[in-house]
Amino acid sequence: MQRWSIGGFATLVLVLASCGTGSHAPSATTTPTTSSPSTAVTATASPTSTPAAAGTLAACATAAHPTPTSAPAGPILAVLGQNVNPQLLELVDASGEVVNQTSVGQVSSSGSAIGSKPLGVGPAGAYLYNSTSGEVSLLGLTGEPENIGQVTLTDQFDDVSFAVSPSGQCWILSDTSYDSAGDGSSRLYVAVDGASPTLLTTLTRPVTLNGGFGGGYRVLRWEPSGVLLGTDPTGVGGAGPFLNDGYTLATVVRLDPLTVTLSSSLCASGRFGDVAPDGTVACVTDEGSDAEIAVTPSQGSPSSIATGIKLAGHVQFVGGSSLLTYCTSDENPAADGAGWTEELWTVDLGTSATLPRQLMSGDGSWCEGGVVAGADALAVPVGTGGGETPSIEILNLTTGQATATIASADAVYGVL
């Protein structure tokens, strides 16, 4: 089954969605900004059990992971197939061959989703969760999905989020339930090196935080320095650009799984954008007036990128800490109702003379649906509206040119 071909890249990403036509010029220079003291996060951490000896759990954060001897050459992508019932979650290699696949997200006659849903990816494959049975399963490079754990939700309709450790040996799952006021309680389960998952801690966060968008903790990703947790709201909605960023990334903290402690907010002011492997943090500030991307390195002086527009989001470091991508958008729907004006920008932070450069502009889900795909590439969905056949283009962030097209796919769910 040949779908597409592309050169090598690898990373772990999550996909968001939005809409977006037009152009706005950012500031031509970056300007210094000051950092303010971190504010403490209101939360209750209640360790209930010890999942493993400290040394074993510490091994979860090791950056290196073993490469399967039977793995095809190059990266493996987890791709959601075209919008059919049921959808197909496919593992596809760099030559364009479908290595393995399974059905996910089947819709019943009543309109509700049944069966397993994708959770995330790791070195061993793509992970799925069935809220009815409680089974966590792994779709590897061969065979049917394998049941690797059981997590029974407090309520079948709880929100579930998930991440795999850098070593690929462990995973963490958050089950967030809500009380009548909308306050969230998140039970965090950890599975270490193939053992049964065990409850690491229960964290509570009221919905009154972050302008009413609190409500528990959502697992964003697991990196060597800890697990990133965002807000996990309930009962929210609306229309506008970067809604998911505003809800989930309103306050992001880091959980140390060894000590079961939370850091203060990674962004002392503004909304979280991203954190690079070397600890450089990007935050979105002054939204609604003149949005800026505030960049604070682990060492050295902070700086900011003036966008020249009210709203910015989907900030991502690419291939380290020197290259940054972000999106900007106008505040209101287009007059014809087609959507929001969104632009995709890239900036080389390692060269002070390098200006932000616009790569794409238009109305579609490609901006917030963009997926980091290696040292200088981004996978963006295109053709997702107007009856077009959905596909994904691999955009080279250095040249701004598309280098490959993944046909008949709705989204890239992650890269092994």
C-alpha positions, 0 to 999 in steps of 0.5 A, a space after each residue: 500500500 503505497 501512500 507517500 515518500 519522504 526523507 528522514 525525520 523524528 519527533 513526538 508531537 500532538 496535533 491541535 486544530 483551528 481555521 484561518 487568510 491574509 498577512 501581517 508584518 511582525 517587528 523587524 527586530 527582537 527586543 529585550 524583555 524582563 522576567 518576573 518572579 514565578 507564581 506558585 500554582 494552586 494544586 493539591 498533590 496526594 501521592 497514594 502509592 509508589 509505582 517503582 523504586 526511584 532508580 527504576 522510575 528515573 530510568 524512564 527519563 533517559 533520553 536514549 531508547 533502544 532501537 528495535 532490530 526489526 524496525 524499518 530504516 528511517 522514521 515511522 509515522 502514526 497517520 490517521 487515514 481519510 475520514 471513513 467509518 471507522 478511521 484507520 490509524 496507520 504506521 507508515 515508513 519513510 518509503 511510503 509503505 504502510 507497516 501496520 494499521 488498525 481501526 479506531 474511532 468507529 461511530 455508532 448508529 446513534 452518533 457516539 464514538 465507540 472503540 479505541 481512540 489514539 492516545 499518543 506515540 512512542 518509540 515502540 508504536 502508537 498507543 490507544 485507549 478504550 474507555 469502555 474496557 479500560 484497556 491501554 493497547 499498543 499498535 507495534 510495527 507488526 501484529 494486532 494491538 497488544 493490551 499493555 495495561 488496564 486503567 478504569 476511569 472514575 467515569 467513562 466520559 472522563 477526559 484522558 491524556 497520555 505521554 510516553 517517557 523519553 526512554 520509551 520504557 514508561 508511560 503516564 496517563 491522566 484520568 480527569 473527572 469533574 465535580 458539579 462546580 467544574 473543578 477537576 481531579 486528575 488521577 495520574 497513573 504510571 506504568 514502568 517497564 512493562 509492569 501494570 500501571 499504578 496510581 502515582 498521585 491525584 492532583 486537583 485544580 479548581 476551574 476558577 483558575 485561569 479565568 475559569 479555564 482550570 479544571 484539572 491537569 492534562 498530560 502534554 508530554 514527558 521530557 527528561 526534566 519531568 512531565 509537562 501538565 497543562 490545564 484540563 477544562 470542562 464545559 468550555 467552547 466558543 469560536 476563535 483562533 488558538 482556542 485550544 492553546 488558550 484552554 490547555 496551555 493557560 498554565 503549564 507546570 512540570 511534574 517531577 515523577 520521583 518526588 511527585 512535586 509540581 513546579 511553579 508556572 513555566 510562564 510567569 506571565 502570559 500563556 505557555 508556548 513551548 520549551 526547548 530541550 535546553 530549557 529555553 521557554 517561549 511564552 505568549 504575552 500581551 494578547 489582545 493588544 500586540 502579542 509578543 513571543 517572550 523567549 527566556 533561555 536557561 542561560 543568557 538574556 531573555 528577548 521578545 518577538 513582536 508579532 504586530 497583531 493581537 493574537 498568536 499561538 501554536 509556538 514550537 521549537 524545531 530541532 533544538 532551541 534556535 529555530 522557532 515557529 508560531 502562528 498569528 491571527 486576526 481576532 474576528 471572523 472574515 466578512 464572508 464567514 470563511 474563517 480567520 486570517 492566519 499566518 505561519 512564521 519562522 524565526 532563527 533565534 540564533 541570529 539576531 539579524 534574522 527577521 521573522 519570515 512568513 511561510 504560509 497564509 490562508 484559511 484552513 486547519 494547517 496552522 494550528 494543525 502543524 506538526 514538528 517533523 525533524 530539525 527543519 520540517 513541519 507537517 501541515 494538513 491541507 485540503 481539509 475544507 471545501 470538499 477537497 481531498 485531505 492530505 498532509 504536506 511536509 514543509 521545509 522551514 529553511 526553504 519554505 517549500 513543500 518536500 512531500 505530500 501524504 495523500 488521503 490522510 486527515 492528520 499526522 498523529 505523531 512520529 515514533 
